[in-house]
Amino acid sequence: MTKQNSLYEEMKQFQSEKKIYFLVLVLVGLLGLIVPVIPGLLLIGLGIALISPRHGTALLEKIKNWIRSFISGF
């Protein structure tokens, strides 16, 4: 029988893993700025949203608006 972790322990573990997720998202996002197949700005925005939800949400909105204006130009 396995022991179930409490919600607090799971949140604490996620807080420690969050920095690793942030680094991976930003690094892949930077790679995406070079390789056009990978959505670089979106991944960087997700990484920032993971670390700072308030600033990340604003950044993701700016990216969405930029993409919409870019698509509407065609």
SEBAPA-773285 format. One record per residue: residue number from 1; x, y negated, z negated of N, C-alpha, C in turn. Coordinates in pm, 1 decimal, decimal comma. Atoms other than C-alpha are relative to their C-alpha. Example, Ala and Ser with C-alpha at 12.3 -4.5 7.8 and 13.67 -1.06 7.14 Angstrom:
BEGIN
<rec><n>1</n><n_u>89,0</n_u><n_v>119,0</n_v><n_w>0,0</n_w><ca_u>1230,0</ca_u><ca_v>450,0</ca_v><ca_w>-780,0</ca_w><c_u>90,0</c_u><c_v>-120,0</c_v><c_w>0,0</c_w></rec>
<rec><n>2</n><n_u>-82,0</n_u><n_v>119,0</n_v><n_w>6,0</n_w><ca_u>1367,0</ca_u><ca_v>106,0</ca_v><ca_w>-714,0</ca_w><c_u>-77,0</c_u><c_v>-109,0</c_v><c_w>-73,0</c_w></rec>
***
This chain:
BEGIN
<rec><n>1</n><n_u>84,7</n_u><n_v>116,4</n_v><n_w>0,0</n_w><ca_u>0,0</ca_u><ca_v>0,0</ca_v><ca_w>0,0</ca_w><c_u>90,2</c_u><c_v>-124,0</c_v><c_w>0,0</c_w></rec>
<rec><n>2</n><n_u>-81,2</n_u><n_v>120,6</n_v><n_w>-8,5</n_w><ca_u>140,2</ca_u><ca_v>-340,6</ca_v><ca_w>94,5</ca_w><c_u>-61,1</c_u><c_v>-109,9</c_v><c_w>-84,8</c_w></rec>
<rec><n>3</n><n_u>44,6</n_u><n_v>110,9</n_v><n_w>83,3</n_w><ca_u>121,1</ca_u><ca_v>-643,3</ca_v><ca_w>-125,6</ca_w><c_u>-39,3</c_u><c_v>-117,6</c_v><c_w>89,4</c_w></rec>
<rec><n>4</n><n_u>46,5</n_u><n_v>115,7</n_v><n_w>-77,0</n_w><ca_u>-78,8</ca_u><ca_v>-933,8</ca_v><ca_w>15,9</ca_w><c_u>62,5</c_u><c_v>-125,9</c_v><c_w>-58,6</c_w></rec>
<rec><n>5</n><n_u>-54,5</n_u><n_v>126,9</n_v><n_w>45,1</n_w><ca_u>91,0</ca_u><ca_v>-1272,8</ca_v><ca_w>1,9</ca_w><c_u>-114,0</c_u><c_v>-96,5</c_v><c_w>-28,8</c_w></rec>
<rec><n>6</n><n_u>100,7</n_u><n_v>101,5</n_v><n_w>27,8</n_w><ca_u>-103,6</ca_u><ca_v>-1554,1</ca_v><ca_w>-153,0</ca_w><c_u>9,2</c_u><c_v>-108,3</c_v><c_w>106,6</c_w></rec>
<rec><n>7</n><n_u>3,3</n_u><n_v>107,8</n_v><n_w>-98,7</n_w><ca_u>-201,6</ca_u><ca_v>-1848,4</ca_v><ca_w>61,7</ca_w><c_u>113,3</c_u><c_v>-98,4</c_v><c_w>-25,6</c_w></rec>
<rec><n>8</n><n_u>-108,7</n_u><n_v>92,1</n_v><n_w>33,8</n_w><ca_u>49,5</ca_u><ca_v>-2067,1</ca_v><ca_w>-122,3</ca_w><c_u>133,4</c_u><c_v>52,7</c_v><c_w>51,0</c_w></rec>
<rec><n>9</n><n_u>-125,7</n_u><n_v>-58,6</n_v><n_w>-46,7</n_w><ca_u>332,7</ca_u><ca_v>-1827,2</ca_v><ca_w>-42,1</ca_w><c_u>10,0</c_u><c_v>-5,0</c_v><c_w>151,7</c_w></rec>
<rec><n>10</n><n_u>-0,4</n_u><n_v>7,2</n_v><n_w>-146,0</n_w><ca_u>231,0</ca_u><ca_v>-1816,1</ca_v><ca_w>324,1</ca_w><c_u>24,2</c_u><c_v>-142,7</c_v><c_w>48,2</c_w></rec>
<rec><n>11</n><n_u>-21,9</n_u><n_v>139,8</n_v><n_w>-36,7</n_w><ca_u>217,6</ca_u><ca_v>-2196,1</ca_v><ca_w>341,5</ca_w><c_u>145,1</c_u><c_v>-40,1</c_v><c_w>-24,2</c_w></rec>
<rec><n>12</n><n_u>-139,1</n_u><n_v>29,1</n_v><n_w>33,0</n_w><ca_u>557,6</ca_u><ca_v>-2219,6</ca_v><ca_w>176,2</ca_w><c_u>93,3</c_u><c_v>61,6</c_v><c_w>104,3</c_w></rec>
<rec><n>13</n><n_u>-80,4</n_u><n_v>-66,0</n_v><n_w>-102,3</n_w><ca_u>701,0</ca_u><ca_v>-1971,6</ca_v><ca_w>426,2</ca_w><c_u>-11,9</c_u><c_v>-74,4</c_v><c_w>132,5</c_w></rec>
<rec><n>14</n><n_u>18,3</n_u><n_v>74,8</n_v><n_w>-124,7</n_w><ca_u>550,4</ca_u><ca_v>-2165,2</ca_v><ca_w>719,1</ca_w><c_u>75,4</c_u><c_v>-132,5</c_v><c_w>-4,5</c_w></rec>
<rec><n>15</n><n_u>-72,5</n_u><n_v>125,7</n_v><n_w>12,7</n_w><ca_u>700,0</ca_u><ca_v>-2489,4</ca_v><ca_w>586,5</ca_w><c_u>148,6</c_u><c_v>20,4</c_v><c_w>28,1</c_w></rec>
<rec><n>16</n><n_u>-141,5</n_u><n_v>-25,2</n_v><n_w>-26,7</n_w><ca_u>1044,7</ca_u><ca_v>-2331,7</ca_v><ca_w>599,3</ca_w><c_u>22,1</c_u><c_v>40,1</c_v><c_w>145,9</c_w></rec>
<rec><n>17</n><n_u>-13,1</n_u><n_v>-40,9</n_v><n_w>-140,0</n_w><ca_u>983,5</ca_u><ca_v>-2183,6</ca_v><ca_w>945,6</ca_w><c_u>-32,9</c_u><c_v>-113,6</c_v><c_w>96,8</c_w></rec>
<rec><n>18</n><n_u>45,4</n_u><n_v>109,0</n_v><n_w>-85,7</n_w><ca_u>836,5</ca_u><ca_v>-2507,4</ca_v><ca_w>1080,7</ca_w><c_u>116,8</c_u><c_v>-71,4</c_v><c_w>67,2</c_w></rec>
<rec><n>19</n><n_u>-116,7</n_u><n_v>67,5</n_v><n_w>-57,2</n_w><ca_u>1179,7</ca_u><ca_v>-2662,4</ca_v><ca_w>1135,3</ca_w><c_u>59,3</c_u><c_v>80,6</c_v><c_w>114,9</c_w></rec>
<rec><n>20</n><n_u>-51,4</n_u><n_v>-86,0</n_v><n_w>-107,6</n_w><ca_u>1287,4</ca_u><ca_v>-2365,0</ca_v><ca_w>1345,4</ca_w><c_u>-89,9</c_u><c_v>-12,1</c_v><c_w>122,2</c_w></rec>
<rec><n>21</n><n_u>93,8</n_u><n_v>16,5</n_v><n_w>-110,9</n_w><ca_u>971,0</ca_u><ca_v>-2392,2</ca_v><ca_w>1557,4</ca_w><c_u>19,6</c_u><c_v>-134,5</c_v><c_w>68,3</c_w></rec>
<rec><n>22</n><n_u>-22,9</n_u><n_v>133,4</n_v><n_w>-53,7</n_w><ca_u>1034,8</ca_u><ca_v>-2765,0</ca_v><ca_w>1598,9</ca_w><c_u>123,1</c_u><c_v>-1,2</c_v><c_w>90,6</c_w></rec>
<rec><n>23</n><n_u>-123,0</n_u><n_v>-0,9</n_v><n_w>-79,3</n_w><ca_u>1390,7</ca_u><ca_v>-2709,0</ca_v><ca_w>1720,1</ca_w><c_u>-17,9</c_u><c_v>77,1</c_v><c_w>130,6</c_w></rec>
<rec><n>24</n><n_u>21,9</n_u><n_v>-79,6</n_v><n_w>-120,7</n_w><ca_u>1284,3</ca_u><ca_v>-2438,3</ca_v><ca_w>1965,1</ca_w><c_u>-86,1</c_u><c_v>-77,1</c_v><c_w>100,0</c_w></rec>
<rec><n>25</n><n_u>87,8</n_u><n_v>75,3</n_v><n_w>-89,5</n_w><ca_u>1001,9</ca_u><ca_v>-2652,5</ca_v><ca_w>2107,7</ca_w><c_u>73,7</c_u><c_v>-117,2</c_v><c_w>64,1</c_w></rec>
<rec><n>26</n><n_u>-70,3</n_u><n_v>115,5</n_v><n_w>-54,5</n_w><ca_u>1224,3</ca_u><ca_v>-2957,8</ca_v><ca_w>2147,9</ca_w><c_u>109,1</c_u><c_v>44,8</c_v><c_w>97,2</c_w></rec>
<rec><n>27</n><n_u>-104,8</n_u><n_v>-46,9</n_v><n_w>-90,8</n_w><ca_u>1511,0</ca_u><ca_v>-2761,4</ca_v><ca_w>2303,2</ca_w><c_u>-57,8</c_u><c_v>51,0</c_v><c_w>131,9</c_w></rec>
<rec><n>28</n><n_u>64,8</n_u><n_v>-47,5</n_v><n_w>-122,2</n_w><ca_u>1280,2</ca_u><ca_v>-2588,1</ca_v><ca_w>2550,5</ca_w><c_u>-60,3</c_u><c_v>-118,6</c_v><c_w>75,3</c_w></rec>
<rec><n>29</n><n_u>52,3</n_u><n_v>120,5</n_v><n_w>-62,4</n_w><ca_u>1117,4</ca_u><ca_v>-2926,4</ca_v><ca_w>2614,3</ca_w><c_u>107,9</c_u><c_v>-77,6</c_v><c_w>72,8</c_w></rec>
<rec><n>30</n><n_u>-111,7</n_u><n_v>67,1</n_v><n_w>-67,4</n_w><ca_u>1454,2</ca_u><ca_v>-3081,0</ca_v><ca_w>2694,6</ca_w><c_u>41,6</c_u><c_v>77,3</c_v><c_w>125,0</c_w></rec>
<rec><n>31</n><n_u>-27,2</n_u><n_v>-81,6</n_v><n_w>-117,9</n_w><ca_u>1521,1</ca_u><ca_v>-2790,7</ca_v><ca_w>2928,0</ca_w><c_u>-107,0</c_u><c_v>-24,9</c_v><c_w>105,9</c_w></rec>
<rec><n>32</n><n_u>110,1</n_u><n_v>27,3</n_v><n_w>-91,5</n_w><ca_u>1181,5</ca_u><ca_v>-2862,1</ca_v><ca_w>3079,7</ca_w><c_u>12,5</c_u><c_v>-133,0</c_v><c_w>71,5</c_w></rec>
<rec><n>33</n><n_u>-22,9</n_u><n_v>126,3</n_v><n_w>-69,2</n_w><ca_u>1289,4</ca_u><ca_v>-3215,3</ca_v><ca_w>3162,2</ca_w><c_u>92,7</c_u><c_v>19,8</c_v><c_w>119,9</c_w></rec>
<rec><n>34</n><n_u>-93,2</n_u><n_v>-29,6</n_v><n_w>-109,4</n_w><ca_u>1557,3</ca_u><ca_v>-3062,6</ca_v><ca_w>3385,1</ca_w><c_u>-63,2</c_u><c_v>95,2</c_v><c_w>100,2</c_w></rec>
<rec><n>35</n><n_u>63,9</n_u><n_v>-100,4</n_v><n_w>-84,4</n_w><ca_u>1366,1</ca_u><ca_v>-2761,3</ca_v><ca_w>3519,8</ca_w><c_u>-147,7</c_u><c_v>-36,9</c_v><c_w>14,0</c_w></rec>
<rec><n>36</n><n_u>136,9</n_u><n_v>50,8</n_v><n_w>-15,0</n_w><ca_u>1035,8</ca_u><ca_v>-2880,0</ca_v><ca_w>3669,7</ca_w><c_u>-111,6</c_u><c_v>101,0</c_v><c_w>-26,4</c_w></rec>
<rec><n>37</n><n_u>103,3</n_u><n_v>-100,7</n_v><n_w>23,5</n_w><ca_u>851,7</ca_u><ca_v>-2551,7</ca_v><ca_w>3607,8</ca_w><c_u>-48,5</c_u><c_v>-4,0</c_v><c_w>-145,3</c_w></rec>
<rec><n>38</n><n_u>32,9</n_u><n_v>3,5</n_v><n_w>142,6</n_w><ca_u>857,0</ca_u><ca_v>-2596,7</ca_v><ca_w>3227,1</ca_w><c_u>-53,3</c_u><c_v>-139,1</c_v><c_w>-34,5</c_w></rec>
<rec><n>39</n><n_u>55,2</n_u><n_v>131,6</n_v><n_w>35,7</n_w><ca_u>633,4</ca_u><ca_v>-2877,5</ca_v><ca_w>3090,8</ca_w><c_u>75,2</c_u><c_v>-62,8</c_v><c_w>-116,8</c_w></rec>
<rec><n>40</n><n_u>-91,3</n_u><n_v>52,0</n_v><n_w>102,0</n_w><ca_u>907,0</ca_u><ca_v>-3063,6</ca_v><ca_w>2901,6</ca_w><c_u>-62,2</c_u><c_v>-96,8</c_v><c_w>-97,2</c_w></rec>
<rec><n>41</n><n_u>56,0</n_u><n_v>100,8</n_v><n_w>90,2</n_w><ca_u>721,5</ca_u><ca_v>-3364,7</ca_v><ca_w>2764,1</ca_w><c_u>-106,9</c_u><c_v>58,6</c_v><c_w>-91,0</c_w></rec>
<rec><n>42</n><n_u>104,2</n_u><n_v>-62,0</n_v><n_w>81,4</n_w><ca_u>433,9</ca_u><ca_v>-3152,5</ca_v><ca_w>2644,3</ca_w><c_u>61,3</c_u><c_v>79,5</c_v><c_w>-115,5</c_w></rec>
<rec><n>43</n><n_u>-63,1</n_u><n_v>-79,0</n_v><n_w>105,8</n_w><ca_u>664,3</ca_u><ca_v>-2919,2</ca_v><ca_w>2450,1</ca_w><c_u>67,2</c_u><c_v>-89,5</c_v><c_w>-103,3</c_w></rec>
<rec><n>44</n><n_u>-59,2</n_u><n_v>93,7</n_v><n_w>94,5</n_w><ca_u>852,1</ca_u><ca_v>-3211,5</ca_v><ca_w>2296,6</ca_w><c_u>-110,9</c_u><c_v>-62,2</c_v><c_w>-85,5</c_w></rec>
<rec><n>45</n><n_u>113,3</n_u><n_v>54,7</n_v><n_w>74,4</n_w><ca_u>517,4</ca_u><ca_v>-3362,7</ca_v><ca_w>2199,4</ca_w><c_u>-54,9</c_u><c_v>98,2</c_v><c_w>-102,0</c_w></rec>
<rec><n>46</n><n_u>46,8</n_u><n_v>-101,8</n_v><n_w>95,1</n_w><ca_u>408,2</ca_u><ca_v>-3036,8</ca_v><ca_w>2039,3</ca_w><c_u>96,3</c_u><c_v>15,0</c_v><c_w>-117,0</c_w></rec>
<rec><n>47</n><n_u>-99,2</n_u><n_v>-7,6</n_v><n_w>107,6</n_w><ca_u>733,1</ca_u><ca_v>-3021,6</ca_v><ca_w>1843,9</ca_w><c_u>-13,1</c_u><c_v>-115,4</c_v><c_w>-97,3</c_w></rec>
<rec><n>48</n><n_u>17,3</n_u><n_v>116,4</n_v><n_w>86,2</n_w><ca_u>680,7</ca_u><ca_v>-3373,7</ca_v><ca_w>1714,1</ca_w><c_u>-130,9</c_u><c_v>10,9</c_v><c_w>-77,6</c_w></rec>
<rec><n>49</n><n_u>128,4</n_u><n_v>-17,5</n_v><n_w>68,8</n_w><ca_u>317,2</ca_u><ca_v>-3294,3</ca_v><ca_w>1632,9</ca_w><c_u>12,2</c_u><c_v>101,0</c_v><c_w>-113,9</c_w></rec>
<rec><n>50</n><n_u>-19,8</n_u><n_v>-99,9</n_v><n_w>104,7</n_w><ca_u>435,9</ca_u><ca_v>-2996,6</ca_v><ca_w>1430,3</ca_w><c_u>66,2</c_u><c_v>-61,9</c_v><c_w>-122,6</c_w></rec>
<rec><n>51</n><n_u>-71,4</n_u><n_v>62,3</n_v><n_w>110,6</n_w><ca_u>670,2</ca_u><ca_v>-3208,4</ca_v><ca_w>1218,7</ca_w><c_u>-80,8</c_u><c_v>-114,8</c_v><c_w>-61,0</c_w></rec>
<rec><n>52</n><n_u>74,8</n_u><n_v>116,2</n_v><n_w>48,0</n_w><ca_u>458,4</ca_u><ca_v>-3525,6</ca_v><ca_w>1195,9</ca_w><c_u>-132,5</c_u><c_v>-7,1</c_v><c_w>75,0</c_w></rec>
<rec><n>53</n><n_u>127,6</n_u><n_v>-6,8</n_v><n_w>-72,7</n_w><ca_u>92,2</ca_u><ca_v>-3467,4</ca_v><ca_w>1290,1</ca_w><c_u>-54,3</c_u><c_v>-135,3</c_v><c_w>44,1</c_w></rec>
<rec><n>54</n><n_u>55,2</n_u><n_v>130,9</n_v><n_w>-35,7</n_w><ca_u>-3,6</ca_u><ca_v>-3836,5</ca_v><ca_w>1289,4</ca_w><c_u>72,2</c_u><c_v>-57,4</c_v><c_w>121,6</c_w></rec>
<rec><n>55</n><n_u>-76,1</n_u><n_v>52,7</n_v><n_w>-112,5</n_w><ca_u>276,9</ca_u><ca_v>-3944,0</ca_v><ca_w>1523,2</ca_w><c_u>-9,8</c_u><c_v>91,9</c_v><c_w>121,8</c_w></rec>
<rec><n>56</n><n_u>11,0</n_u><n_v>-95,8</n_v><n_w>-109,1</n_w><ca_u>249,3</ca_u><ca_v>-3628,2</ca_v><ca_w>1729,0</ca_w><c_u>-130,2</c_u><c_v>-12,9</c_v><c_w>75,8</c_w></rec>
<rec><n>57</n><n_u>129,5</n_u><n_v>16,4</n_v><n_w>-65,5</n_w><ca_u>-117,9</ca_u><ca_v>-3682,3</ca_v><ca_w>1799,5</ca_w><c_u>1,0</c_u><c_v>-122,8</c_v><c_w>89,9</c_w></rec>
<rec><n>58</n><n_u>-8,8</n_u><n_v>121,8</n_v><n_w>-81,2</n_w><ca_u>-50,0</ca_u><ca_v>-4035,3</ca_v><ca_w>1923,1</ca_w><c_u>86,2</c_u><c_v>24,2</c_v><c_w>123,2</c_w></rec>
<rec><n>59</n><n_u>-87,8</n_u><n_v>-29,3</n_v><n_w>-113,6</n_w><ca_u>233,8</ca_u><ca_v>-3909,6</ca_v><ca_w>2142,6</ca_w><c_u>-70,1</c_u><c_v>89,4</c_v><c_w>101,2</c_w></rec>
<rec><n>60</n><n_u>72,1</n_u><n_v>-87,6</n_v><n_w>-91,9</n_w><ca_u>19,3</ca_u><ca_v>-3631,9</ca_v><ca_w>2289,8</ca_w><c_u>-108,4</c_u><c_v>-76,3</c_v><c_w>75,8</c_w></rec>
<rec><n>61</n><n_u>100,2</n_u><n_v>82,6</n_v><n_w>-69,0</n_w><ca_u>-254,7</ca_u><ca_v>-3886,3</ca_v><ca_w>2369,5</ca_w><c_u>64,7</c_u><c_v>-84,0</c_v><c_w>109,2</c_w></rec>
<rec><n>62</n><n_u>-71,3</n_u><n_v>78,9</n_v><n_w>-101,0</n_w><ca_u>-1,1</ca_u><ca_v>-4104,4</ca_v><ca_w>2551,1</ca_w><c_u>38,4</c_u><c_v>87,6</c_v><c_w>119,5</c_w></rec>
<rec><n>63</n><n_u>-37,1</n_u><n_v>-92,0</n_v><n_w>-108,6</n_w><ca_u>118,6</ca_u><ca_v>-3803,3</ca_v><ca_w>2750,8</ca_w><c_u>-123,0</c_u><c_v>35,5</c_v><c_w>82,6</c_w></rec>
<rec><n>64</n><n_u>123,5</n_u><n_v>-31,5</n_v><n_w>-73,1</n_w><ca_u>-240,8</ca_u><ca_v>-3708,9</ca_v><ca_w>2841,0</ca_w><c_u>-41,5</c_u><c_v>-116,0</c_v><c_w>89,1</c_w></rec>
<rec><n>65</n><n_u>38,1</n_u><n_v>116,9</n_v><n_w>-79,0</n_w><ca_u>-315,4</ca_u><ca_v>-4063,9</ca_v><ca_w>2954,7</ca_w><c_u>94,8</c_u><c_v>-20,2</c_v><c_w>118,0</c_w></rec>
<rec><n>66</n><n_u>-97,9</n_u><n_v>14,1</n_v><n_w>-108,0</n_w><ca_u>6,1</ca_u><ca_v>-4074,2</ca_v><ca_w>3159,4</ca_w><c_u>-27,8</c_u><c_v>102,2</c_v><c_w>110,0</c_w></rec>
<rec><n>67</n><n_u>29,0</n_u><n_v>-104,5</n_v><n_w>-99,2</n_w><ca_u>-81,4</ca_u><ca_v>-3743,4</ca_v><ca_w>3329,7</ca_w><c_u>-127,4</c_u><c_v>-32,6</c_v><c_w>75,7</c_w></rec>
<rec><n>68</n><n_u>124,5</n_u><n_v>36,8</n_v><n_w>-66,9</n_w><ca_u>-436,7</ca_u><ca_v>-3860,1</ca_v><ca_w>3401,4</ca_w><c_u>22,1</c_u><c_v>-113,5</c_v><c_w>100,7</c_w></rec>
<rec><n>69</n><n_u>-25,1</n_u><n_v>111,1</n_v><n_w>-92,3</n_w><ca_u>-313,2</ca_u><ca_v>-4185,4</ca_v><ca_w>3556,1</ca_w><c_u>85,6</c_u><c_v>46,6</c_v><c_w>117,7</c_w></rec>
<rec><n>70</n><n_u>-82,7</n_u><n_v>-53,5</n_v><n_w>-108,2</n_w><ca_u>-53,4</ca_u><ca_v>-3993,0</ca_v><ca_w>3756,9</ca_w><c_u>-83,2</c_u><c_v>80,4</c_v><c_w>99,0</c_w></rec>
<rec><n>71</n><n_u>86,8</n_u><n_v>-82,2</n_v><n_w>-87,1</n_w><ca_u>-314,4</ca_u><ca_v>-3747,9</ca_v><ca_w>3890,3</ca_w><c_u>-99,4</c_u><c_v>-86,5</c_v><c_w>75,5</c_w></rec>
<rec><n>72</n><n_u>96,9</n_u><n_v>86,2</n_v><n_w>-67,5</n_w><ca_u>-565,3</ca_u><ca_v>-4021,8</ca_v><ca_w>3968,5</ca_w><c_u>64,3</c_u><c_v>-83,0</c_v><c_w>111,0</c_w></rec>
<rec><n>73</n><n_u>-70,5</n_u><n_v>72,9</n_v><n_w>-103,8</n_w><ca_u>-297,8</ca_u><ca_v>-4191,3</ca_v><ca_w>4182,8</ca_w><c_u>1,9</c_u><c_v>75,5</c_v><c_w>132,2</c_w></rec>
<rec><n>74</n><n_u>1,7</n_u><n_v>-79,6</n_v><n_w>-123,1</n_w><ca_u>-324,0</ca_u><ca_v>-3905,4</ca_v><ca_w>4432,5</ca_w><c_u>-136,2</c_u><c_v>-1,9</c_v><c_w>52,3</c_w></rec>
***
